Amino acid sequence: MWHSDIGGGPISAKRKLTLVLQLSPSGDYEGGTLEVMPGAQVLEASRAQGSVTVFPSFMLHQVTPVRSGVRHSLTVWAHGPAFR
C-alpha cells in the first residue's frame, strides 16, 4: 500500500529521510520490491543484499507483496525540525 513515513504525531512529523537497507539476498524471496514514487513515475529500489535506498520521508513508497521466501530489511529515519 502506498504511504509516506510522515504523520501527524510528535515523532513522525519530524522525519526527514527514510533509509532502507536490504538484508536478504535477492534470490531468497519473490516479490517484495521497494517502490518509490518521486513524481508521476515509479522507481524500483535495488534488491541487492547490502544496498541502501534513501529518500525524503514525505515521498510515497510501498513494498510489493512477498510471494515466496522471506525478505528482511532495516528501516531507519533521520529526524529534524518540523517542515515549514
N, CA, C and O of each residue as an XYZ file, in Angstrom:
336
protein
N       0.843     -1.164      0.000
C       0.000      0.000      0.000
C       0.901      1.244      0.000
O       1.826      1.352      0.805
N       0.622      2.154     -0.892
C       1.398      3.394     -0.986
C       1.198      4.211      0.281
O       0.079      4.344      0.777
N       2.293      4.756      0.800
C       2.232      5.576      2.012
C       3.479      6.448      2.099
O       4.439      6.258      1.352
N       3.451      7.403      3.018
C       4.651      8.182      3.347
C       4.972      7.889      4.805
O       4.141      7.338      5.526
N       6.167      8.252      5.240
C       6.574      7.976      6.613
C       6.409      9.185      7.524
O       6.893      9.185      8.656
N       5.733     10.206      7.035
C       5.459     11.386      7.863
C       4.000     11.330      8.274
O       3.114     11.102      7.450
N       3.765     11.542      9.560
C       2.404     11.544     10.075
C       2.165     12.770     10.925
O       2.979     13.693     10.954
N       1.052     12.769     11.608
C       0.682     13.908     12.435
C       1.175     13.810     13.861
O       0.972     14.737     14.645
N       1.819     12.708     14.219
C       2.291     12.526     15.588
C       3.535     13.342     15.874
O       4.179     13.845     14.953
N       3.881     13.476     17.159
C       5.033     14.304     17.525
C       6.369     13.765     17.017
O       7.297     14.547     16.808
N       6.491     12.470     16.817
C       7.748     11.902     16.329
C       7.746     11.791     14.811
O       8.700     12.207     14.155
N       6.671     11.227     14.249
C       6.651     11.003     12.795
C       6.607     12.304     12.005
O       7.006     12.320     10.840
N       6.136     13.391     12.600
C       6.092     14.674     11.888
C       7.485     15.240     11.658
O       7.661     16.104     10.799
N       8.480     14.771     12.410
C       9.841     15.305     12.301
C      10.756     14.433     11.448
O      11.948     14.721     11.337
N      10.223     13.380     10.848
C      11.034     12.526      9.979
C      11.405     13.285      8.714
O      10.552     13.908      8.082
N      12.681     13.228      8.348
C      13.173     13.922      7.155
C      13.579     12.964      6.051
O      13.215     13.150      4.890
N      14.335     11.937      6.419
C      14.824     10.960      5.453
C      14.472      9.551      5.912
O      14.500      9.245      7.104
N      14.143      8.707      4.953
C      13.925      7.282      5.200
C      15.073      6.534      4.534
O      15.383      6.778      3.367
N      15.703      5.625      5.274
C      16.788      4.789      4.750
C      16.349      3.334      4.885
O      15.956      2.903      5.968
N      16.412      2.581      3.798
C      16.048      1.166      3.812
C      17.260      0.359      3.371
O      17.766      0.540      2.264
N      17.721     -0.528      4.238
C      18.866     -1.407      3.981
C      18.348     -2.802      3.665
O      17.608     -3.382      4.459
N      18.728     -3.344      2.514
C      18.330     -4.698      2.126
C      19.238     -5.703      2.845
O      20.450     -5.710      2.630
N      18.659     -6.538      3.684
C      19.427     -7.522      4.439
C      19.437     -8.897      3.780
O      20.418     -9.631      3.894
N      18.359     -9.250      3.094
C      18.249    -10.576      2.465
C      18.849    -10.581      1.072
O      18.733     -9.595      0.344
N      19.491    -11.680      0.691
C      19.893    -11.820     -0.715
C      18.646    -11.804     -1.603
O      17.617    -12.367     -1.229
N      18.726    -11.174     -2.753
C      17.544    -11.027     -3.610
C      16.973    -12.370     -4.050
O      15.783    -12.454     -4.353
N      17.782    -13.413     -4.095
C      17.297    -14.724     -4.506
C      16.539    -15.475     -3.420
O      15.993    -16.548     -3.680
N      16.496    -14.929     -2.207
C      15.812    -15.598     -1.097
C      14.303    -15.398     -1.098
O      13.597    -16.043     -0.323
N      13.793    -14.509     -1.961
C      12.363    -14.219     -1.950
C      11.917    -13.746     -3.329
O      12.722    -13.282     -4.136
N      10.610    -13.874     -3.580
C       9.993    -13.353     -4.801
C       9.019    -12.270     -4.408
O       8.349    -12.374     -3.381
N       8.934    -11.225     -5.222
C       8.119    -10.066     -4.850
C       8.933     -9.212     -3.894
O      10.163     -9.231     -3.930
N       8.242     -8.459     -3.034
C       8.925     -7.690     -2.008
C       9.826     -6.588     -2.523
O      10.851     -6.292     -1.909
N       9.463     -5.975     -3.641
C      10.272     -4.905     -4.212
C       9.859     -3.561     -3.611
O       8.676     -3.220     -3.593
N      10.832     -2.808     -3.123
C      10.578     -1.457     -2.648
C      10.396     -0.550     -3.859
O      11.270     -0.472     -4.723
N       9.265      0.129     -3.916
C       8.966      1.071     -4.988
C       8.810      2.461     -4.389
O       8.156      2.634     -3.361
N       9.417      3.448     -5.039
C       9.354      4.833     -4.586
C       8.781      5.671     -5.719
O       9.147      5.492     -6.881
N       7.880      6.588     -5.375
C       7.220      7.413     -6.385
C       7.616      8.888     -6.181
O       6.940      9.617     -5.454
N       8.721      9.327     -6.828
C       9.149     10.712     -6.662
C       8.304     11.721     -7.443
O       8.479     12.929     -7.281
N       7.419     11.252     -8.263
C       6.560     12.122     -9.084
C       5.544     11.232     -9.765
O       4.886     10.421     -9.114
N       5.414     11.377    -11.060
C       4.474     10.552    -11.817
C       5.039      9.173    -12.131
O       4.297      8.277    -12.533
N       6.341      8.995    -11.953
C       6.965      7.702    -12.266
C       7.183      6.890    -10.999
O       7.237      7.438     -9.898
N       7.306      5.575    -11.166
C       7.599      4.661    -10.056
C       8.995      4.095    -10.276
O       9.288      3.549    -11.340
N       9.853      4.226     -9.271
C      11.212      3.700     -9.339
C      11.334      2.483     -8.437
O      10.814      2.477     -7.321
N      12.021      1.446     -8.921
C      12.270      0.256     -8.122
C      13.646      0.367     -7.476
O      14.638      0.645     -8.150
N      13.697      0.148     -6.168
C      14.963      0.182     -5.447
C      15.752     -1.085     -5.742
O      15.179     -2.109     -6.114
N      17.038     -1.014     -5.578
C      17.890     -2.183     -5.765
C      17.514     -3.264     -4.760
O      17.234     -2.979     -3.595
N      17.511     -4.508     -5.231
C      17.228     -5.647     -4.356
C      18.517     -6.326     -3.889
O      18.462     -7.328     -3.175
N      19.654     -5.801     -4.278
C      20.936     -6.408     -3.925
C      21.152     -6.347     -2.412
O      20.925     -5.318     -1.777
N      21.593     -7.466     -1.857
C      21.881     -7.510     -0.430
C      22.919     -6.442     -0.091
O      23.941     -6.328     -0.767
N      22.654     -5.659      0.961
C      23.566     -4.610      1.377
C      23.287     -3.253      0.749
O      23.891     -2.257      1.147
N      22.391     -3.194     -0.219
C      22.097     -1.902     -0.838
C      21.250     -1.047      0.099
O      20.463     -1.563      0.893
N      21.424      0.261     -0.007
C      20.681      1.212      0.811
C      19.942      2.162     -0.119
O      20.521      2.701     -1.062
N      18.671      2.359      0.152
C      17.858      3.319     -0.588
C      17.491      4.440      0.377
O      16.989      4.182      1.470
N      17.740      5.682     -0.027
C      17.443      6.845      0.808
C      16.514      7.765      0.029
O      16.753      8.053     -1.144
N      15.449      8.227      0.688
C      14.518      9.141      0.040
C      13.859     10.016      1.099
O      13.836      9.647      2.273
N      13.318     11.179      0.701
C      12.623     12.038      1.654
C      11.422     11.290      2.246
O      10.691     10.609      1.526
N      11.229     11.422      3.540
C      10.175     10.657      4.217
C       8.773     11.014      3.764
O       7.842     10.236      3.975
N       8.601     12.182      3.142
C       7.271     12.552      2.652
C       6.936     11.890      1.319
O       5.792     11.960      0.869
N       7.915     11.249      0.680
C       7.712     10.638     -0.629
C       6.895      9.343     -0.502
O       7.121      8.538      0.402
N       5.947      9.164     -1.420
C       5.147      7.939     -1.422
C       6.024      6.748     -1.791
O       6.885      6.843     -2.666
N       5.791      5.617     -1.106
C       6.537      4.397     -1.377
C       5.724      3.191     -0.885
O       4.771      3.336     -0.120
N       6.123      2.011     -1.339
C       5.491      0.775     -0.905
C       6.445     -0.379     -1.147
O       7.425     -0.247     -1.879
N       6.148     -1.512     -0.523
C       6.840     -2.766     -0.814
C       5.784     -3.706     -1.377
O       4.749     -3.938     -0.752
N       6.053     -4.245     -2.563
C       5.097     -5.165     -3.168
C       5.021     -6.434     -2.319
O       5.972     -6.753     -1.605
N       3.905     -7.160     -2.388
C       3.764     -8.364     -1.563
C       4.871     -9.392     -1.847
O       5.261     -9.601     -2.995
N       5.356    -10.016     -0.795
C       6.322    -11.118     -0.927
C       5.515    -12.358     -1.295
O       4.644    -12.784     -0.537
N       5.804    -12.937     -2.458
C       5.053    -14.094     -2.939
C       5.612    -15.403     -2.404
O       4.875    -16.373     -2.230
N       6.917    -15.431     -2.143
C       7.514    -16.629     -1.549
C       8.838    -16.238     -0.912
O       9.450    -15.238     -1.286
N       9.271    -17.036      0.052
C      10.512    -16.769      0.746
C      10.329    -15.748      1.854
O       9.210    -15.455      2.276
N      11.446    -15.216      2.313
C      11.436    -14.239      3.393
C      12.327    -13.067      3.007
O      13.454    -13.255      2.549
N      11.812    -11.857      3.196
C      12.566    -10.630      2.920
C      12.823     -9.921      4.248
O      11.893     -9.635      5.002
N      14.092     -9.644      4.521
C      14.460     -8.881      5.711
C      15.056     -7.560      5.267
O      15.849     -7.505      4.327
N      14.666     -6.495      5.952
C      15.231     -5.177      5.685
C      15.282     -4.406      6.998
O      14.639     -4.776      7.980
N      16.050     -3.338      6.993
C      16.149     -2.457      8.148
C      15.781     -1.061      7.679
O      16.331     -0.557      6.700
N      14.844     -0.440      8.386
C      14.435      0.921      8.061
C      14.880      1.855      9.172
O      14.687      1.568     10.354
N      15.477      2.977      8.784
C      15.958      3.987      9.729
C      15.428      5.337      9.268
O      15.397      5.626      8.072
N      15.013      6.160     10.224
C      14.554      7.508      9.899
C      15.502      8.535     10.484
O      15.911      8.425     11.639
N      15.851      9.532      9.690
C      16.611     10.684     10.179
C      15.605     11.774     10.500
O      14.757     12.107      9.673
N      15.698     12.327     11.692
C      14.736     13.334     12.161
C      15.361     14.717     12.115
O      16.583     14.859     12.069
N      14.513     15.730     12.128
C      14.965     17.109     12.166
C      13.818     18.004     12.535
O      12.732     17.521     12.855
N      14.038     19.313     12.498
C      12.954     20.255     12.817
C      11.760     20.051     11.883
O      11.918     19.602     10.748
N      10.585     20.380     12.365
C       9.366     20.210     11.568
C       9.467     21.008     10.279
O      10.054     22.090     10.257
N       8.886     20.464      9.185
C       8.830     21.194      7.918
C       8.002     22.454      8.098
O       7.063     22.477      8.892
N       8.347     23.495      7.365
C       7.575     24.747      7.450
C       6.589     24.827      6.325
O       5.847     25.804      6.223
